[in-house]
């Protein structure tokens, strides 16, 4: 999986890189992304038919609301199918105050997905007042296993910092695991090394948002990430291609 989550408009508004969200989807397609994650309204207003996987995000909260870590259900699986989606995603924060409601939502949507034959991506993160280290291998492994146990077909979660520690997450999860990108990285090489480490640990791919769509050349970043995920290239090899395309230097 080389996925680009673009659900940030609900959480944070029209942030840089997603002001024109349909243009961002077109660039993701051009770069070879296998899928994007968007909210249902983006599909309702699509001016073209993308040639990549469309995953409708069924969870939402805003950064200015009273409970940003409480993700509520905002779409149904049937609704996503009617809009042309290929899959559905749902977000759960392990350790958040409203964790029980989010677990109920995940289980219910998993049941809908199974009934309709729709793949389910679960975004599972240790996040909340009781979580001291959101990248703790033990907590990330727990979050990933939780998503699989409650019916997800693919789990997206935080990278734990090294191939050795993330391998424990992958080995403890009976469904494919992909890594989230997190905040904008300081350099492209940093992004590529994280992707390389995740793949070395046995990840099934990546779901990177800001580190792709906020780059000056999102399609080029995706081309390089694909080299690592689908072609087995090293971070250094991907960086050589990027530097060549950018005239000898990186963007960050």
C-alpha positions as CSV (number, residue, x, y, z in Angstrom):
1,X,0.0,0.0,0.0
2,X,1.2,3.5,-0.9
3,X,-1.7,5.5,0.5
4,X,-2.1,9.3,1.0
5,X,-4.6,10.2,3.7
6,X,-6.3,13.5,2.9
7,X,-8.9,13.6,5.6
8,X,-7.2,16.5,7.3
9,X,-9.8,19.1,6.1
10,X,-12.3,18.0,8.7
11,X,-9.8,18.0,11.5
12,X,-7.8,21.1,10.7
13,X,-9.5,22.9,7.7
14,X,-7.9,23.6,4.3
15,X,-4.3,23.2,5.3
16,X,-1.4,23.7,2.9
17,X,-1.3,21.0,0.2
18,X,-5.1,20.3,0.5
19,X,-6.6,23.7,-0.2
20,X,-7.5,22.3,-3.6
21,X,-8.1,18.7,-2.5
22,X,-9.2,17.3,-5.9
23,X,-5.9,18.6,-7.4
24,X,-4.0,16.9,-4.6
25,X,-5.8,13.6,-5.5
26,X,-4.8,14.1,-9.1
27,X,-1.1,14.6,-8.1
28,X,-1.3,11.5,-5.9
29,X,-2.6,9.5,-8.9
30,X,0.2,10.9,-11.0
31,X,2.8,9.8,-8.5
32,X,1.5,6.3,-8.3
33,X,-0.4,6.2,-5.0
34,X,-2.4,3.0,-4.7
35,X,-5.1,4.8,-2.6
36,X,-6.2,8.0,-0.9
37,X,-8.3,8.4,2.2
38,X,-10.9,11.2,2.0
39,X,-14.2,12.1,3.6
40,X,-17.5,11.5,1.7
41,X,-18.0,15.1,0.7
42,X,-14.8,15.0,-1.4
43,X,-16.2,12.1,-3.4
44,X,-19.5,13.8,-3.8
45,X,-17.8,16.7,-5.5
46,X,-15.2,14.8,-7.6
47,X,-14.7,16.5,-11.0
48,X,-13.1,13.4,-12.5
49,X,-12.8,9.6,-11.9
50,X,-9.5,8.8,-10.2
51,X,-7.5,5.7,-11.2
52,X,-6.6,4.7,-7.7
53,X,-8.2,3.3,-4.6
54,X,-10.8,5.5,-2.8
55,X,-11.2,5.0,0.9
56,X,-13.9,6.9,2.7
57,X,-13.1,7.9,6.2
58,X,-16.0,7.2,8.5
59,X,-14.5,8.9,11.6
60,X,-14.2,12.6,12.5
61,X,-13.4,15.2,15.1
62,X,-12.0,18.7,14.9
63,X,-8.9,20.2,16.5
64,X,-11.0,23.0,18.0
65,X,-13.7,20.8,19.5
66,X,-14.0,19.9,23.2
67,X,-12.8,16.3,22.6
68,X,-10.4,16.1,19.6
69,X,-9.4,12.5,20.5
70,X,-13.0,11.3,20.4
71,X,-13.7,10.2,16.8
72,X,-17.4,9.9,16.0
73,X,-19.0,8.1,13.1
74,X,-19.8,10.4,10.2
75,X,-20.4,7.9,7.3
76,X,-21.9,4.5,6.7
77,X,-20.4,1.7,4.6
78,X,-23.4,1.7,2.2
79,X,-23.1,5.4,1.8
80,X,-19.4,5.0,0.9
81,X,-20.2,2.4,-1.7
82,X,-22.8,4.6,-3.3
83,X,-20.2,7.2,-3.8
84,X,-17.9,4.8,-5.5
85,X,-15.5,4.0,-2.7
86,X,-13.3,0.9,-2.7
87,X,-12.9,0.8,1.1
88,X,-13.7,2.4,4.4
89,X,-11.5,3.6,7.2
90,X,-12.2,4.2,10.9
91,X,-10.0,5.9,13.6
92,X,-9.6,4.7,17.2
93,X,-7.5,6.3,19.9
94,X,-6.4,3.7,22.4
95,X,-6.3,5.3,25.9
96,X,-8.5,8.3,25.1
97,X,-11.4,9.2,27.4
98,X,-14.1,8.0,24.9
99,X,-12.2,4.8,23.9
100,X,-15.3,2.6,24.7
101,X,-17.5,4.4,22.2
102,X,-14.8,4.3,19.5
103,X,-14.4,0.5,20.0
104,X,-18.1,0.1,19.6
105,X,-18.0,2.1,16.4
106,X,-15.1,0.1,15.0
107,X,-16.8,-3.2,15.7
108,X,-20.1,-2.0,14.2
109,X,-18.4,-0.7,11.0
110,X,-16.4,-3.9,10.7
111,X,-19.7,-5.9,10.8
112,X,-21.1,-3.6,8.0
113,X,-17.9,-4.1,5.9
114,X,-18.0,-7.8,6.3
115,X,-21.7,-8.0,5.3
116,X,-21.1,-5.9,2.1
117,X,-17.6,-7.3,1.2
118,X,-15.8,-3.9,1.8
119,X,-12.2,-3.8,3.0
120,X,-11.7,-1.9,6.3
121,X,-8.7,0.1,7.2
122,X,-8.4,0.9,11.0
123,X,-6.3,3.8,12.1
124,X,-5.2,2.7,15.5
125,X,-3.1,5.0,17.8
126,X,-2.1,5.2,21.4
127,X,-3.4,8.7,22.1
128,X,-4.9,10.3,25.1
129,X,-4.3,11.6,28.7
130,X,-3.2,8.2,29.9
131,X,-0.6,7.8,27.1
132,X,2.9,9.1,27.9
133,X,4.6,7.8,24.8
134,X,2.5,7.4,21.7
135,X,5.4,5.6,20.0
136,X,5.9,3.0,22.7
137,X,6.3,-0.4,21.0
138,X,4.1,-2.1,23.6
139,X,1.3,0.4,23.2
140,X,1.5,0.5,19.4
141,X,1.5,-3.3,19.2
142,X,-1.6,-3.3,21.5
143,X,-3.3,-0.7,19.3
144,X,-2.5,-2.7,16.1
145,X,-3.7,-6.0,17.6
146,X,-6.9,-4.3,18.9
147,X,-7.8,-3.2,15.4
148,X,-7.2,-6.7,13.9
149,X,-9.1,-8.4,16.7
150,X,-12.2,-6.2,16.2
151,X,-12.3,-6.8,12.4
152,X,-10.0,-4.6,10.5
153,X,-8.5,-5.9,7.2
154,X,-5.6,-3.5,7.4
155,X,-4.2,-1.5,10.3
156,X,-2.5,1.9,10.1
157,X,-0.5,2.9,13.1
158,X,2.5,4.9,14.3
159,X,6.1,3.9,13.5
160,X,8.0,3.0,16.7
161,X,11.3,4.4,15.6
162,X,13.3,1.3,14.5
163,X,12.9,-1.9,12.4
164,X,13.6,-4.0,15.5
165,X,10.8,-2.4,17.6
166,X,8.3,-2.2,14.8
167,X,8.8,-5.8,13.9
168,X,7.2,-6.6,17.3
169,X,4.1,-4.7,16.1
170,X,3.9,-6.5,12.8
171,X,4.5,-9.9,14.3
172,X,1.7,-9.3,16.9
173,X,-0.9,-8.3,14.3
174,X,-2.6,-10.9,12.2
175,X,-3.5,-8.5,9.4
176,X,-1.3,-6.3,7.3
177,X,0.2,-3.2,9.0
178,X,1.0,0.2,7.3
179,X,2.7,3.1,9.0
180,X,1.3,6.6,9.5
181,X,3.5,9.6,8.5
182,X,2.9,11.9,11.4
183,X,4.0,15.6,11.4
184,X,5.9,17.1,8.5
185,X,9.5,15.7,8.6
186,X,12.6,17.8,8.5
187,X,13.9,16.2,5.3
188,X,12.9,13.8,2.6
189,X,15.7,11.4,3.6
190,X,14.2,11.2,7.1
191,X,10.9,10.2,5.5
192,X,12.6,7.6,3.2
193,X,14.5,6.1,6.1
194,X,11.3,5.6,8.1
195,X,9.7,4.0,5.1
196,X,12.7,1.7,4.6
197,X,12.7,0.8,8.3
198,X,9.0,-0.1,8.3
199,X,9.4,-2.3,5.2
200,X,12.4,-4.0,6.7
201,X,10.2,-4.8,9.7
202,X,7.6,-6.4,7.6
203,X,5.1,-3.6,7.0
204,X,2.7,-3.9,4.1
205,X,3.2,-0.3,3.1
206,X,2.7,3.3,4.1
207,X,-0.1,5.9,4.6
208,X,1.7,9.2,4.5
209,X,-0.1,12.5,4.4
210,X,1.7,15.8,5.1
211,X,5.1,14.4,4.1
212,X,3.6,13.9,0.6
213,X,0.9,16.5,-0.1
214,X,2.9,19.4,1.6
215,X,6.0,18.7,-0.5
216,X,6.6,21.0,-3.5
217,X,6.5,17.9,-5.7
218,X,4.0,15.4,-4.2
219,X,4.1,13.2,-7.3
220,X,7.9,12.9,-7.1
221,X,7.8,12.1,-3.4
222,X,5.3,9.3,-4.2
223,X,7.5,8.0,-7.0
224,X,10.4,7.7,-4.6
225,X,8.3,6.1,-1.8
226,X,7.0,3.6,-4.3
227,X,10.6,2.7,-5.2
228,X,11.1,1.6,-1.5
229,X,7.7,0.0,-0.8
230,X,7.1,-1.7,-4.1
231,X,10.5,-1.9,-5.6
232,X,12.7,-2.7,-2.7
233,X,15.0,0.3,-3.1
234,X,16.9,1.8,-0.2
235,X,16.3,5.2,1.3
236,X,19.6,6.5,-0.3
237,X,18.6,5.2,-3.7
238,X,15.2,7.0,-3.5
239,X,17.0,10.2,-2.3
240,X,19.3,10.0,-5.4
241,X,16.3,10.0,-7.7
242,X,14.7,12.9,-5.8
243,X,17.8,15.0,-5.9
244,X,18.2,14.3,-9.6
245,X,14.7,15.4,-10.3
246,X,15.0,18.5,-8.1
247,X,18.3,19.6,-9.6
248,X,20.6,18.3,-6.9
249,X,18.9,19.3,-3.7
250,X,15.9,18.4,-1.6
251,X,12.8,20.4,-0.9
252,X,12.8,20.4,3.0
